[in-house]
Amino acid sequence: MTSLKTLTAALALAAPLALGVIAPAAHAQEALGDLTLTFPHLKAKTGQVMIAVYDSAQAWASGKPVRAASASAAAPTVKIVALPAGTYAVRAFQDVDDDGKMGKNPFGMPTEPFGFSNDAPVMMGPPSFDAAAFAVKAGANAQAIHLN
């Protein structure tokens, strides 16, 4: 009888552990995509292209990216790997003077090249998340962003 109690207790303890092992395995099979970003026709080949990837309108509005990256302006291609399939939008600028921040004039207007995914246009401020949004599917995905 004691061994049956011990076995029952062990199974009761093992069940949550087994569920914990199963849950990550199911999550690991979630569809993941790789995103390659290119920045064609840069006027200057100096500095870095700074990139922020957003996964929602709320993150876009708050300025809290899910991923951030940079690439040399001399060879401006970045591969962002293992993004869960979904909708994303990208903001990018070329840090020409390599000071780590976007240059602005006294009125707050950018003085360094910048752009958005889908080449979403700027109208009195940055475009909406929806204007810049694109789908990332499992496998390879690509976006070319032209910086102005």
C-alpha positions as CSV (number, residue, x, y, z in Angstrom):
1,M,0.0,0.0,0.0
2,T,2.9,2.3,0.8
3,S,4.4,1.8,-2.6
4,L,1.1,2.6,-4.3
5,K,0.9,5.9,-2.3
6,T,4.5,6.6,-3.3
7,L,3.7,5.9,-7.0
8,T,0.6,8.1,-6.9
9,A,2.5,10.9,-5.3
10,A,5.2,10.6,-7.9
11,L,2.7,10.7,-10.7
12,A,1.0,13.7,-9.2
13,L,4.3,15.5,-9.2
14,A,5.4,14.3,-12.6
15,A,2.1,15.4,-14.4
16,P,2.9,19.2,-14.1
17,L,6.5,18.6,-15.1
18,A,5.3,16.6,-18.1
19,L,2.9,19.4,-19.1
20,G,5.7,21.9,-18.8
21,V,7.9,19.8,-21.1
22,I,5.1,19.4,-23.7
23,A,4.1,23.1,-23.7
24,P,7.6,24.4,-24.9
25,A,7.8,21.7,-27.5
26,A,4.4,22.7,-28.9
27,H,5.5,26.4,-28.8
28,A,8.8,25.5,-30.6
29,Q,6.8,24.2,-33.5
30,E,5.2,27.7,-34.0
31,A,5.8,28.9,-37.6
32,L,8.9,31.1,-37.7
33,G,10.1,33.3,-40.5
34,D,13.4,35.0,-41.4
35,L,13.2,38.6,-42.7
36,T,15.9,40.0,-45.0
37,L,15.9,43.8,-45.2
38,T,17.8,45.6,-47.9
39,F,18.3,49.3,-48.3
40,P,19.0,50.0,-52.0
41,H,20.2,53.3,-53.5
42,L,21.8,54.9,-50.4
43,K,23.3,58.2,-51.3
44,A,26.1,57.9,-48.8
45,K,27.9,54.7,-47.9
46,T,29.0,55.9,-44.5
47,G,27.7,55.1,-41.0
48,Q,25.1,52.5,-40.1
49,V,21.5,51.8,-41.0
50,M,19.6,51.5,-37.8
51,I,16.5,49.3,-37.9
52,A,13.5,48.8,-35.5
53,V,10.9,46.1,-36.1
54,Y,7.5,46.4,-34.6
55,D,4.7,43.7,-34.2
56,S,1.7,45.9,-33.4
57,A,0.2,49.3,-33.7
58,Q,0.7,49.8,-29.9
59,A,4.4,48.9,-30.1
60,W,4.7,51.3,-33.2
61,A,3.0,54.1,-31.3
62,S,5.0,53.6,-28.1
63,G,8.4,53.2,-30.0
64,K,9.0,49.8,-28.4
65,P,10.3,47.4,-31.1
66,V,10.3,43.6,-30.8
67,R,13.7,43.6,-32.6
68,A,16.4,46.1,-33.3
69,A,19.4,45.7,-35.6
70,S,22.0,47.7,-37.6
71,A,23.9,47.2,-40.8
72,S,26.9,49.0,-42.3
73,A,25.8,51.5,-44.9
74,A,28.6,50.1,-47.1
75,A,26.7,46.8,-47.4
76,P,23.2,47.5,-46.1
77,T,21.5,44.1,-45.7
78,V,20.2,42.7,-42.5
79,K,18.7,39.3,-41.8
80,I,16.4,39.1,-38.8
81,V,15.8,35.4,-37.9
82,A,13.1,33.5,-36.1
83,L,10.3,35.9,-36.1
84,P,6.9,34.3,-35.3
85,A,4.7,34.5,-38.3
86,G,2.5,37.6,-38.2
87,T,2.3,41.3,-39.2
88,Y,5.2,43.6,-38.8
89,A,6.4,47.1,-39.7
90,V,9.9,48.5,-39.9
91,R,11.4,52.0,-39.2
92,A,14.9,52.7,-40.3
93,F,17.3,55.5,-40.7
94,Q,20.9,55.9,-41.8
95,D,23.1,57.2,-39.1
96,V,25.5,58.9,-41.5
97,D,27.6,60.6,-38.8
98,D,27.7,57.3,-36.8
99,D,26.7,59.0,-33.5
100,G,24.0,56.5,-32.6
101,K,21.0,58.8,-33.0
102,M,18.9,60.3,-35.8
103,G,20.1,63.8,-36.7
104,K,17.5,66.5,-36.5
105,N,17.3,70.2,-37.3
106,P,16.2,72.8,-34.7
107,F,12.6,72.2,-35.7
108,G,12.8,68.5,-35.1
109,M,12.9,67.5,-38.7
110,P,15.2,64.6,-39.6
111,T,18.5,65.5,-41.3
112,E,19.6,62.0,-42.0
113,P,17.9,59.6,-44.5
114,F,15.0,57.6,-43.1
115,G,12.2,55.3,-44.3
116,F,9.6,52.7,-43.5
117,S,8.6,49.3,-44.7
118,N,6.4,49.3,-47.8
119,D,8.0,52.6,-48.5
120,A,5.1,54.1,-46.6
121,P,4.9,57.8,-47.3
122,V,5.4,60.5,-44.6
123,M,2.6,63.0,-44.2
124,M,3.2,65.5,-41.4
125,G,4.7,62.7,-39.3
126,P,5.5,59.0,-39.5
127,P,3.0,56.7,-41.3
128,S,0.6,54.5,-39.4
129,F,1.5,51.0,-38.5
130,D,-1.1,49.8,-41.0
131,A,0.5,51.8,-43.8
132,A,3.9,50.2,-43.1
133,A,2.7,46.7,-42.2
134,F,3.5,43.5,-44.1
135,A,3.1,39.8,-43.4
136,V,6.0,37.6,-42.3
137,K,5.2,34.0,-43.1
138,A,7.2,30.8,-42.2
139,G,10.4,30.6,-44.2
140,A,12.1,33.4,-46.1
141,N,10.7,36.9,-46.3
142,A,12.2,40.1,-47.8
143,Q,11.6,43.8,-47.8
144,A,13.4,46.6,-49.6
145,I,13.2,50.0,-47.9
146,H,14.3,53.2,-49.7
147,L,15.6,55.8,-47.3
148,N,15.0,59.4,-48.2
